Amino acid sequence: MTRPAYTEALSRSGVLSRLAAFDPHVAGTPPLGLDLPDSDIDILCHAPDPHAFAAALWEAYRDLPGFAMWQWQGSDRPVVARFHCAGWLFELFGQARPVAEQLGWRHFAIERRLLSLGGEPLRAAVMARRYAGAKTEPAFAQVLGLTGDPYAMLLTLEGLDDDALNARIGA
């Protein structure tokens, strides 16, 4: 059985409306067109009150298959939950900082920008690395010739203008 498009799964889950108070944003590989058959749907949320976010997740999704929720250790202690819906694994991430400042969103934004500039050739090159087993950020780093920590290195591209990014893509 093939799973529906991620947009259909989003609609069936109701996650964007149920969590509207937490400014949910869809990130990750499906909206980039880089998903594999086992990719999940990532939802990033602004959750200044982790208890309220956890309560909303519990109320909305506790009965779905595979539901699990935990809170990371660290300065802002993000809350993470996952569950299955409409053939997809959903992973929800709620952090006290606004979504635009979260590392996951920043990675997504630079990857989206790179793909808009590099087009199908860049997408195909990244997908070849993904099919070979690389996670998304390492796949981009490999294709772009970035050395070191791929997650940190991708963020160094954020401030570059389109000409500099096109030069990096062309290299």
N, C-alpha and C positions, 0 to 999 in steps of 0.2 A: 504494500500500500504506500503510495506516495503522499507525502505531507503537503498541506496547502501552502500557498505563498505566505511569506512571513506577515504580510499586511493582513491577510485573512486571519491568521492566528492572533495577531494583535487585536483585531476586531472582536474575535470570539472571546478572548481573555478579558476584554473590558479594562485592561490595565491603565490605559491612558485616561479614561474617564474616572475610574475608581480611585486613582492616585493623583488626580488633577491638583489637589492641594499641595502636592510635593513637586510640582513642575517637572513631570516625567519627560525624558528625552530618549528616543530610540537611538542606540549606537551599535557599534560592532559590525560584523561582516555582512549580514543580510542587506541593510540599506546601501552598502558599498558595492553590492554585487560580487562579493568575495566569499560567500558562504559555501561550505562543504555540506555533504549530507548529514553530518553530525553537529553542525554549527548550532549555537543557541541564539536567543534573542536577548540582547542586553538592554536594560532600562536603567538609566541613571536619574537619580532623584535628589532634590535639595531637601534635606531632612534635618533642620536645625534642632528639632526635638526627636531624638532617636526613639524614645518610648512611644510617641504618637505614631511615628512611622511604622514601628514594629506592630503596634496594635492594629493599624490599618491593614498591614499585610496579613496578619493573623486572621482578621475578620473576613477579608476578601478571598484568601487563597488556601487556608488551612486544610480544606477538604480535597484539594486537588492532588493527583498522584505525585509522589516524590517531594511533597512540600517539606522544606527544611529552612531554618532561619538561624543565623548566628550573628554575633557582633564581634568585629575585629578589635584587637587591642591597639592602643596608640592614642595619639593626641585627640583626634576627633571621633574615634571609635565608630566607623561606619557600620551600618546594619546591612546584611546581605541575606537575600532569600532566593530560593529556587523552587520551581515546580514545573510540571508538564501540563501543557494545554494544547489541544489541536495539533498533536504530533510534534510539537516543538518543546525544547527545554527553555524556560525563561529564567533569566538571572537578573534580579533587581538589586540595585546598589543605592543605598541612601546615605548621604554624607552631609555634614553640617555646612560645607561650603557650597555656594551656588554651582549649578551644573557646568556653566561655562568655565569655571576655574578648576574643575575636577580633571585629574590626569587622564581618565578614560575618555572624557569628552575632547580634551585637547589632542589626544592621539587620533581620535575619530576625525576631528576637524582637519588636521594636517593630511591625513590619508585621503579624505574626500577631495581636498584641494589638489593634492598630487595627482589623483586619478582624473580630475577635471582637466588638468594640464597635459598629462601623459596619455590620456585616452586608452583605447583598446590595447595598444602595444604594452603599456605599463600594466594594465589589468591582467593581461595574459601572462606576463612575466611573473607577477606576484602570485597568480593562481598556480603557475607551474611549481613555484616554491612551496605553496600551501599543499598542493597534492603530494609533494615529496615529504611532507610532514612538518614543515615550519609553521609556527604560529604567525599571526598577521604582522605584528611589528618586526619580528626577525625577518620575515619574507620581504617586507619593504626595505629593510636595512641591507639585506643581501643584494637585492636588485639595484639599489642606489649606491652600493659600494661604501656604506657607512660601517665603520669599525667601532668596536667597543660595545657598551650596553645599548642594544637596539631601541629600548624604550626611551632612554635618555637622549640618544642620538636623534631620534625622530623629532623630539621637542626642540632641538637646536635649529630645525628648519622653519619653525613657526614665524620667525621675524623676517624671513627672506622674502623679497619681492618675486613676482612671477618670472622675471628674466633669470634670476638666480636659481629658482626652482627648476625652470626649464633646462638650464645648463647642467644641473645635478642629474636630472632625468636623462638628458642626452649623453652624459658621461657614462 
